[in-house]
Amino acid sequence: MKPSYWLLCLLLSSFTTFSFAQPKPPEVITGSVRGVVLDADLNQPIPYATIVISKNAGDVVTGGITNDDGAFEISKIPEGIYTLKIQFIGYESTQRDLVIDREHRQSDFGTIKLSAVPAELDAVNIVAERTTIEQQIDRKVINVGKDLTTAGASAADIMNNIPSVNLDQQSGALTLRGNSNVQVMVDGKLSNIPADQLLKQLPSSSIKKIELITNPSAKYNPDGMSGIINIVLHKNVNIGFNGDVSAGLSYEKNAQFNSGLNLNYRNGKFNLYSNYSNNISKNANYGTIFREGDNSTQYFDMLNDQKSYLLKLGLDVYLNDKNTLSVFTSQNSFNGMPGGNIDIIYADDTTRNLMQDFGADMSNYSQQYNLDYKLDFEKEGHNIEFEADYNTFDADEDTFFDFTGSTPLADYEDFVATKRDRTTFNLDYVNPLSESEKLELGVQAILFNTDIAYSSTGQSFNASGNLIPTPDTQFDYSRDIYSAYVTYGKNYEKWSYQAGLRAEQVHVAADTNAVRAFTNDYFELYPSAYVTFNPSEKNQYQVSYSRRIDRPGVGQVNPIREWSSPLITQFGNVDLRPQFTNSLETNYTRTLEKGSITAGVFYRIIEDEINQAVFVDRFNLDRIVLTNDNFDSTTAYGFELSSNYKPLDWWSINASFDLFNQTQTGITESLDPAIENPTASDITQTRIEVENTVYNARVINNFTATKKLTFTAFAMFRGPNKGIQFENKSMFMTNVGARYSVFDGKGTISLNYNDVFNTMKARFNGTNPYLIQGQFNWESNTVYAGFNYRFGDSKYRAKRRKNREDNEVEGGGMF
């Protein structure tokens, strides 16, 4: 029997123990308090207002919330002298003195009226003017202000403005601390939508904050060397009908358009919401690659015409004060028509010139269905939650290749059909053992499967070097993960710590044309630990550790050709194994009179490193083949520095600097250019080791001209980056923008000029397997105009649903 089965049984029995074993109440005098909370202007009840009972020293003893009628009653309050505080977002807080003794066992405060804060009532979502950065125990939180949303229409447009995050505008690859092994989540949930497609669909104005979880706790799935980028969207928590609409347009050579509409109706019993967003754009990409050995130049001229649409519908039902049921579905459709031509010109022998025209019709459709049930026990913070999520992704690709010039290949067409589904079950239990202790337990099952069918009208070389019809390929890949975790945390006066352990049993199977090509079963443990020290209000120290895994992606193991040009082709490696990372991190935060500064360092030990292998195609020695393989252990380290500072009332600065170093191992092959008419026997294979140090710097300046008008200036420098195949040169970008508030603060107009000096070019060179120099350009020198308007009721804010991944994440978001 698998060890995971016994582990799951042990943890499930732990649930029973902690759920039903109730401590014997202390033998002390206890009392109760009650009252009704009303709106001072409307004289109407305020449901779900927070009641906090604390000692005079500020220590919280107990609390509760008001019901639909605004009433509250809190019992079993120990004997003592307390302060009772009533608070609710959008209202001024109030407090009362409370005494519990033999003569005062029951207190009735009657009607308590709260006065609304006028500034809160004008907006559904309160969005800060400027972006701020804060360091929490297990994550860095970038609270997105209006200055950052001015950068562009979509989430993809603002990623390069985030500390330690880089987005390749050409390929769409997202990296954190220089590593692309990162999980992207929206409101704490994964999606089957490809990350680059998803980021282009999310309107930048819908983002509330971006969380960089570089050392996630055992509660999180351990995938991703660099951790998790969690995008938290704005939520509407107001009673009544509310919504917002946004639109943005960028333009250089082609138009890129984003828009979004969010609608929400909420009362004390349920919350009904819908979210719609789209991305309609054309994106030009062009460049050259010069190969020194044969004095040839490849000219690339490409245009991608794409349209994507996303719709989400959801319902939260508050069955009573203790039970919440939530369901949602999201539907996403995408259609892209990339196309262009690649011309290869040989300066010394024009008879070898080759031109390739290509075009594709690519479409995909994804669906997500989610159910969540949460039960709150009598003790505050004591709950159990079950979540089921089903996610599908269907894609079809039809690509044609037309050749002119020197080539043995005739025109051909490729067809690829992909079907992918993931089912996830979560059961989480939280028990605050005391005011300073908390225990969390959970189990999870993730069942993932993908089927890829490939066919072609073209021809391929066989092992004998002869052309034959390209065979059809069917690739089936499945990965089932069963896991369980436990975390325990405790707070002292100035210290706090949390320790956790996650256990996983994994089964991986890959079939090529119905023949088992690869199987991998493994059991792993993933510990995590955090320690925080707060010697004063202005100083905070943190140390954390976690063990993580990078499971090979479908593209990395798929033996079907993923990308092809006349001189480059890319395949996956079916035998690729996961790599493991042990990560240690420490951070220091200093609160200043006019801002804050955070500095941190991290160190990683990487086992079975996954990296690139570059080979010479045995059937065409002018062509190179890109794939991946596992290599020996390696290390990486880095340093990060970020700061918020406001030197003047009208001027604020956000700045960051990050540096990372990693030694990479790979395989490359080469041919001596001096050899005339080389054969496969002349290929030399080399195991190479590359030490790469990369540094990046960013700064955002915000200037307040009037209450309605603000200006922004942003600059970014990305240092040179050396990999197995290429050495990328540095980049620099400067953006300027302005924002103007309209309609009594409910609307915002944004204008931005990106890459003012047109310096964002991907320049690179390489030595293996050939000496090359290259450069690619895209539409970065753009003008952007955006508009956002918020509307609807804005009186009461209702009870929030807590997300299993993050207690700060609320229900009713876009994902």
N, C-alpha and C positions, 0 to 999 in steps of 0.2 A: 504493500500500500504506500502511496506517495506521502512523503513527510509533510507536504502542504496540507493534506487532509487532516492530520492530527493537529497541526497548527491552527487551522480554521476552527476545529472543534474546541480547542483550548480557549481561543479568544471569544467564541460565541458563549461558552460557559462563563467567561469573565463578564460578558454583558449582563447575564442573568444575575450574577453576584452583585454587581454595582447598581443594577436597576432596582432591585427589590430589597436589598439589605439596608434598612433605614436605621441610623444611629438613634440610640435612646435619648430623648430630649433631656437637657440638663434640668436639675431640680432648682429652678429659680422662679421668681415671680415674673409673669409675663402679662402683656396687655395688648391692646389693639387700637387702631386709629382708622377713621373713615372720613369721607367727604365727597364733594361733587365739584368738578372743575368746569367752569363755563367761560365762554368768550365774553369779555367785558363789554364789547360794543353790540354784539348780536344777541347776547344772553342765551346762546346755544351751547350744548355740550361739546367738549373737546375730547374725542376718543383717543386712546393710546398715548395720553400724556404720561411722562415719566415721573414717578414718585421715588425720591431717594431719602432714606433715613440714615443719618450719620452722627457720629459722636462729635463733640465740640472740637476734637483734634483733627477732624476731617475724615476719619476712618469710616467707610461705609459699612453699615450693619445689615441692612435689608432694604427692600424696595418693592416696587410693583408698577403697574400701569392702569390707567382708567379704562373702563369698558365703553361700549357704544353709547351709553347714557352719560358718560363723563364721570361716573362714580368709581370710587376705589375703597377697598378695605384691606388693611394689612394686619395680620394677627401674629401671635407668638413672638412679640417683641420683648426681649429681656428687660429687666428692670434697669433704669438708667435715665440720664438727661440727654436729649437728642435735639438735632435740627432736622426738620422735615422740609425738603425742597421739592417744588413742583416746577418742571421745565418741559418745554415743547418747542420744536424748531418753528421760528416765525413769531414767537411770543416772548415777552419779557418774563424771566424767571421770578418766582416769589418763594419765600420760605416762612416757616412758623416754628416756634419753640414747642417741644414735645417732652413731657415728663411721664415716665412709667414707674409707678410704685404702688404700695398697698392701697393708697387713697385714689390713685388715678390709673385704674386698670383699663378703662375705656375712654377714648377721646373722640369727639365728633366735631370737626372743624366746619361742618355745614358747607355753605357755598364759597368756593374760592375762585375769584375771577382773574383771568390773565389778559393783559393788554397786548394787542398785536404790535409787532415792530414794523412800521411803515415801509422801510427799505426792503423787507423780505416779501412784501405782498405784491410787488410789481413784477416779479419774475418767477417763472416756473422752476428754472434751474439757475442758481446763483453761480456765475462764472467769474473767477478772479481776472483782473486785468493782466497780471503777470504770472508766469510760471514759477513755481517754487519746488525745491528738492528737499526731501527729508529722509533720514535714515531710520528705519525701523529694525526690530530685532532680527528679521530674516529677509529683509528686502529694502531696496532703495525705491522711493516713491516720487515720481515726477507728477506733481499736480498741474495739469495742463491749463494754462491761462489763455486769454484771448490773443496774447502776443504770439504764441506758438501756432494757434489755428490760422493765423494770417499767412503762414508759410505756404499753404497750398490747400487743395480741395479735399484730399484724402489722407488717410492715416499713413500711406506710403510716403507722402510729401513731407511729413514732419519727423520721420524716423531718424534721419541724419542729424536732427537737432537735439537728439536725446543722448545724454552721456553714455559712453561705452557701447553705443549701438551704431551700426553702419548698415545701410541698405544699398546694394549695387543696383543703380538705376537701369543698368543695361540688362542684367540677368534676373533681377528681382530677388537675389539671394540676400537673406537677412543674417547678420552676425552679431553676437554679443561677446565682448572681450576678445574679438578677433576670431571667434569660432562660430561656424554655422550650425553646430549641433545644439540647437536651442528649440524649446517647445514654445509655440505661440498659442495663447489662450485669449478668449474674449469673455469677460465676466466669469473667469474661473473655469471655462469649459473649452474642450478641444473640439475642432471641427474637421471634417474630411475635406473642406475646401482648401486648395493649395494656398500657402501663406501669402505668396506674392499677389495672387488673385484677390484674396480676402482683404489685404491691406488697401488695395486700390478701390474697394467697394465701400469701406467705412468712411463716412464724412468726417473730416478732422474736427468739425464743430461738435460732433456727438461724443467726443472723448473727454472723460472727466479726469482720468489719471492713467499713467502707465507705470506698472510695477515691474522692477527688475529683481527677480527672485533668484539670486545667484547661488545660494546654498539652501535649497528648499528642505523643509523638515520631512520626517518619515511619513507624514500624512499625505504628501504629494507623490505621484508617480515619479520614479527616479530617472526618467528618460531625459537626455540632453546634458552634455558635458558642461555647457555654460549656464544651464538652469532654465528658467521660465521667463518669458515676457508676457505679462498679463495686462491686457488692455481693458480698462474698466470704463464703461460708458455711462453717460448721464442717465439718471432715473427720475421719473416723475412720481413723487410721493404725495402729491396734493389730492385732497378730496375733490370730487367733481370731475368735469371734463377738461382736459388739458392737452397741450401738444406743442410741437414746434416744427418748423419747416426750414430747410437750408438748401442752398444751391451754390455751386462754385464753378468757375470756368478758367482754365489755363490755356495759354496760346503762345506758341513760337512759330512753327511752321504748320502745325495742325492743332485742332481743338481737342481738349480733354475736359469732359464735363462730369460733374458729380452732383447728385441731389439726394435729399432725404426727407421723409415725412414720418413723424412719430405722433401717435394718437393714444390717449389714455383716459379711461373712465374708472374712477375708484370711489367706493364708499366704505363703510365700516365692515362690510361682509365680504366683498370681493374686489378684485382689481382686474380689469380687462384692458389689454393693450395690443397695439399693432405697430410694427416698424417696417418702413420700406426705404430702400436706398438703391442707387444705380450708379454705374460707371459707363460712360459712352465716350470712347476716345480713339484717336489715331496717334501712333507713336513711331517716329522715324528713328532709325539707328543705322549709322554708316561708319565705315572705317577701312583700314588697310593693314596688311601684314606683309612685311618684306622678308624674304628668305635669302640670306646672303650666299649660301652655297651654290645655288643655281641661278642667282640673280633674277628671282621671280617676285612678283607682287600680286597678292590677292586683294581685290577690291570688293567690299561688301556694301550693299545698298538695300536696306530692308525697311518695310513698313508693316506695322501690326495694327489692324483695324479690329477693335474688340468692343463688345457690349456685354454687360453683366447686370443682373437684377437680383435683389435679395428681399424676401418678405418673411416677416415673423409675426405669428399670432400666439398670444398667451393668455392664461387665466390663473390668477391666484385666488383661492377660496379660503377665507379664515373661518373654519368650521366653528371654532370657539377660541377662548383665550389660550388653549393648550394644543390645538390641532390645526395644522395648515397643509393644504393640498395645492400643488401647483403643477400645471401642464403647459407645454408650449411646443410649437412646431415651427421650423424655419425651412424655407424653400429657396434654392438658389439656382439660377440658370446663367450660363455663360456661352457666348459664341465669339470665337476669334478667327480672323482671316489673315494670318501672317503671310508675307510674301516678299519677293525681291529677287536679286540676282547676285551671283558671285562670279567675278571675272578674274582669271588667272593669266597673267601676262609674263612671258619669259623674254627678257630683253635680249638674250643671246641666241635664242632659237624660237622664232615666232610660230614655227610649225607645231610647237607643243602647247600653244595657247588654248585655253579651255574656258568656256562660258557655261554657267549653270543657272537656269531660271527655276524658281521653285515657288510653290504656293500651297496653302493648306486651308482646309475647312475644319476647324476644331470646335467642338461643343461639349459641354458637360452639364450635368444636372445633379444637384445634391439635395438630400432631404435629411432633416433631423427631427426626432420625436423624443420628448423628454417628460418624465413624470417624477415628481418629488413629493414625499410625505414627511412631515416633521411633527414629532410629539414632544412637547415641553412638559417636564415634571414640575412638582411643586417648588422645588428649590431653583432659584434664579440661576440660569446658565446650564441646568441639568436637562439634557435632551438626547433623543435618538432620532436619526434621519435616514431615510431610504431613498435612493435615487436610481432610476433606470433610464438609459439613454440608448437610442438606436439611430445610427447614422449611415447613410448610403451615398455612394458617388458613382455615377455612370458617365463615361466619356467616350466619344468617337472622334477619330482623327483620320482625315483623308488628305494625303500629301502627294503632290506630283513633282517630278524632277525632269526638266528638259535640258538636253546638252547640245552644245554647238562647239565644234573644234575637235581637238585631239582626245578621243576617248574610245575605249572598246565597248562602253556601255550604251545601250539604247535608252530612250526615254522610258520612264517607268513610274508606277504609282504605288504608294504604301498605304495600307489600311491597318489601323490599330483600334481595338475596342477594349475598354477597361471597365471592370465592375468591381467595386470595393464596398465592403460593409464592416461596421464596427459596432458591437453591442457591449455596453458597460453597465455593470451593477455595482453600486456602492452602499454600504451600511456603515454609518458612523455613530459613535456614542461619545458624549462629553459629560464628565462629572466633575464639578468643582468640589473637591474633597473638603476644602476649607476656603477661607478668604484669601489664602496665599498659595493654594495648591490646586492643580487641575490635571485630570487624567483623561486621555483621549484614546479610544480604541476604534479599529475599523477593519473591514474586509472589502476586497474589490475583485471583480472578475472582468477582464477585457478580452473579448473574442473578436479577432481581426482576420479578415480574409480578402484576398484580391485575386481576380482572374484577368489575364491579359491575353488577347488573341491577336496574332499578327499575320498578315498575308501581304503579298507583293506581286506585281506584274513584271518585276525586273529579274535580273540575273545576278548570280554571285559566283565567286571563284570557289571551287572545291579544293580538297587537300592536294589534288594533283595539279592544280593550277589551271584547270579548265572551267569555262563558264557553263553553269547549269541554271535552270529556273530556281529562283529563290524559294526555299521550302517554307511552308507555313509553320508557325510556332505557337504553341499554347503553353502559357506559363501560369501556374497556380501556386499561390503563396499564402500560408496561414500561420498565425502566431496567436497562441492562447496564453494569457497571463493570469495566474491566480495569486493574490497577495493578501497580506494582513499586516497591520501596523499597530504600534503602541507608542504613545508619547506621554511624558510626565514632566510637569513644570512647577516651579516653586519660586516665590518672591520673598526676599528679605528686605530689610530697610533700604539698602542701597544696591543690593545684588539681586539678580534673578538668573535662573538657569532653566534649560529645557533639554531633555534627552529623549531620543526616540530610536526605534528599530523597526525596519520594514523587511519582511521575508517574502520572497517570490519563487514560485515554481512556473517555469516557462517551457512551452513546447512549440518548436518551429519546424515546419515542413515545407519543402519546395518541390514541385513536380514540373518537369519540362516534357511536353508531349506525352503526358500520362505516365512518365517514368520518374520514380523518386530520385531527385537530383541531390537533395540535401536534407538532413535531419539534425536538429540540435535540441537536446533537452538539458536544462540546467536549473539548479537551485542556488539562489544567492541571497545574502543578507546585506542590507543597506542601513548602517547606523548613521545617526546625525546628532549633533549636540550644539548648544548655544549658551553663552555666558555673557551677561550684560552687567556693567558696573556704572552707577551714576553717583559719583562722589559729590556732585552739586547740580543745581539746575542748569548750569552752563556747560557741563562736561559729561560726555557719555562715551564709554569704551565697550567694544563688542568683540567677541571671538566666536567663530563658528566652524563646524566641520560637517562634511557630508560625503557619502559615497554614492556615485551615480553611474549610469550606464548609457552608452550610445548604441542603440540597436540599429543595424543597417536598414536604411530606408528601402522601399520597393525599387526605386530607381537605381540604387547601388547594387542590388542583387539580380535585377532583371536582365536575363541574357539577350533580350531583344534590343536591337539597335535603338538608342534613345535620341541621338543627334548625329547628323551627318552633313559634311560638305565634301567637295572633291578631294581635299587633302586631310580631313580630320573626321574620325568617327568615334563614337562612345558607346561602350557596353557596360553592363553590370557584371558582378562576380557572384555567382550562386553560392560559392563556398565561404563568403565573407562572414566572419564571426563578430559579435559585439565587442566594443572596447569599454573599459571600466576606468573611472576617474575617482581618485581620492582628493578632495578639495578642502584646503584650510584657508580661512579668511579672517582678517581683523580690521576693524574700522574705529575711527575716532571722530566724534562730532563735537564742535565747539560753537555754542550760541554766542553771537556777538550782539552789541547794542543795536546795530542796524542790519543784522543778517545772521548768517551761519556759514560754517565751513566744515566739510566732511572729507576725511582722508582715509584711504584704505589700501591694503596690500593683500594679494592672494597668491597661493602656491598650489599647483596641481601635479599629481603623479598619475600618468596615463598608462594603462596596461593594454596590450594588444592593439596598439594604435592603428586606426583606419586612416589610410592616406592614399594618394594617387600613384598609379603606376602608368608610365608612358612607354608604349611599345611601337616598333616599326611594323607596319602591316606586311606579313610575309607574302601576300599575294599582290601587293602594289607598294614597292619600296619608297614611293613618294608620299605615301599616306601614313599618318600616325594613328594609333589606337589608344584611347584613354579608358582606363578602368580603375578599380580600387583593390587594395589588398591589406592584409594585417601585417603589422611590423612590431618590432620590439618596443618595450616600455620607453617612455620619454617623460619629460617634465615641462612645465610651463609656469611662469610667474608674471605678476603685473602689479601696477600701482595706479590708483585713481584719486583724483582730487576734484571736488566740486564745491561751489560756493554761491550763496545768494547774498547780495549786498545792495543797500539803498543809500548811496552817499548823500543824495539830496531828495527832497520831497517829490521832485518831478523827474527823478532819474533813478532807475534800478538796473542792476546787472546780475545776470546768471552766467557763470563761467565754469568750464570743466576741462580737465586734462586727464588723459589716460594713456598708459604705456603697458604693453605686454610683450613677453618674450617666450618663444617656443621653439624647441628643436624638433624638426620634422624629418622622418625617414621615408624614403621612397625608392622606386626602381625606375630607371630610365634606360633607353636604348639609343644608339647613335650609329651613324655611318660616316666613315672617313670621306670627306668630299673630294679627296685627291684620287680615290679609286674610281676608275672608269668602268662603266657597266657593272656595278656592284650586284652581288647576289645575296640571298638570305644568310649564307655562311659568313658574310663580311660584317654582319650586325654585331655590335659590341654591347653587352648588357652591363650596367653599372648600378650598384647600390649606393645611393647618395644620401647625405645628411645635410640639411639646411637649417642654419640657425637664423631665426627671423625675429627682429625687434621692430615693433610698430608703435607709433605714438600719434595721438589725435588731440586736437584742441578745438573748443567751441566757446563762443561768447554771444549772449543776447543782451542788447541794450534796449531798455524801454524808456520813452520820454513822454511825459504827460503835458500836453499843451493846454488843454482845457478839460472840463469835466466830461466832455463828449469826444474829444479828439486826442488820440495818442499815436506815437510813431515808434517803429521798431527797426533796429539795425542788427543783423546777424552775420557772423563770420565763422567759417569752419576751415580747419587745416587737417588734412589726412596725410600722414607720413608715408614713405615708401614701404612696400610690403613684398616680401620674398617668399615664394612658394616652391613646390617641387618642379613645376614646369615653367612658371613665369616669374619675373621680378617686376612688380607694378611700381610706377613712379608716383610721386606725391601729387595731391590735388588741393585746390583752394577754391572757396566759394564765398561770395558775399551777397546777402539779400537785404533789401530795404522794404518797409511796408508802413501802412497807416490804417487806423481803424476809427470809425465814427459811429457813435451811438445815436439811434433814431427811435421814434415812437415811444418816448418816455422810458427809455432803457430796455424796452422789450425787443428791439431789433439792433443788429450790428451790420455795418457795411465795411468790408475789408478790401484793401488794394495792396498788391505786393509785386515787386520786381525781383525775380530770382536770378541768381548767378549773374550779377550786374556786369562783371568783366569777362563773361563767357570763358571761364577757366576750367570748368568741369569736363575734363577729357581723360579717358582711360588709356594711359600710355604705358607700354610694357616692352620688355625684351626677354629673350630666352636663349639658352645655350644648348639644351638637350631636348629632343634628339637633333635639332637643327639650330643654327644661329639665326634668330629672327628679331625683328623690331616691329612693333605694331601700335596702332592708336584707334580707339573707337569714340565716336561722339553720339550724343543723344540730345533730345530737346530739353535742355536745362535752363537756357536763357529765356525764361517765360515771364509773361505778365499774367497775374492771377487777380480775379475779382470774385468776391464771395459775399453772400448775404444770409443772415440767420434771423428768424423771428419766432418768438415764444408767445403763446396765447393760452387763454382759458382761465378757469377758476384758480384761486391761490389762497384758500383759507386754511384748511387743516392738512396736516400731514399724517398719513396713516402708518399702521404697523408695517415694519420691514421684514421681509423674509431673508433669513441668513443663508448664504451659500456655503456648501460643504467645504469648498476650497479656501474660503476667506470670509471671516465673520463680518468684514466691512462691505462685502459685495452684496448688493440687494437684488431681489427678483424683479422681473419686468424690464430686462435690458434687451439689447438687440440679439444677444446669443446666450 
